[in-house]
Amino acid sequence: MNTMQNLDIRLTDSLERQLLQEAIEAQQDYALDRAIKRLFQKVAGFFKAPEGRVNPAVSTAH
């Protein structure tokens, strides 16, 4: 009976390590996805039309 209890603990520890590793990997993937998104947003900012950055003191003819 004692052997069975030790086996259960090892399986539980193993499962806990596996779940923890999966959580760490998911967090790293999320951080990488966010970093890539920010990079694309910065690159896209270089290609935006300049009218998005108009000086408010400049008036346009209507």
C-alpha positions in Angstrom: 0.0 0.0 0.0 2.8 2.4 0.8 4.3 1.8 -2.7 1.0 2.8 -4.3 0.9 6.0 -2.3 4.4 6.9 -3.4 3.4 6.2 -7.0 0.4 8.5 -6.7 2.6 11.3 -5.4 5.1 10.9 -8.2 2.4 10.9 -10.8 0.9 14.0 -9.2 4.3 15.7 -9.0 5.0 14.8 -12.6 1.6 16.1 -13.7 2.2 19.3 -11.7 5.6 19.8 -13.4 4.0 19.2 -16.8 1.2 21.7 -16.2 3.6 24.2 -14.9 5.9 23.8 -17.9 2.9 24.2 -20.2 1.8 27.4 -18.4 5.3 28.8 -18.7 5.4 28.0 -22.4 1.9 29.6 -22.9 3.1 32.7 -21.1 6.2 32.9 -23.2 4.2 32.4 -26.4 1.8 35.2 -25.3 4.7 37.6 -24.6 6.2 36.7 -28.0 2.9 37.3 -29.8 2.5 40.7 -28.1 6.1 41.7 -29.0 5.5 40.7 -32.7 2.2 42.7 -32.7 4.0 45.8 -31.3 6.7 45.4 -33.9 4.2 45.2 -36.8 2.3 48.3 -35.3 5.5 50.3 -35.3 6.4 49.2 -38.9 2.8 50.0 -40.0 3.2 53.5 -38.4 6.0 54.3 -40.8 3.6 53.7 -43.7 0.6 55.7 -42.4 -0.7 58.6 -44.4 0.7 61.9 -43.0 -2.8 63.4 -42.6 -3.0 61.5 -39.3 -0.3 63.8 -37.9 -1.7 67.2 -39.0 -0.7 70.1 -36.8 -4.0 71.5 -35.2 -2.8 75.1 -35.8 -3.0 74.5 -39.6 -6.4 75.2 -41.1 -7.6 73.8 -44.3 -9.7 75.6 -47.0 -13.3 74.5 -47.2 
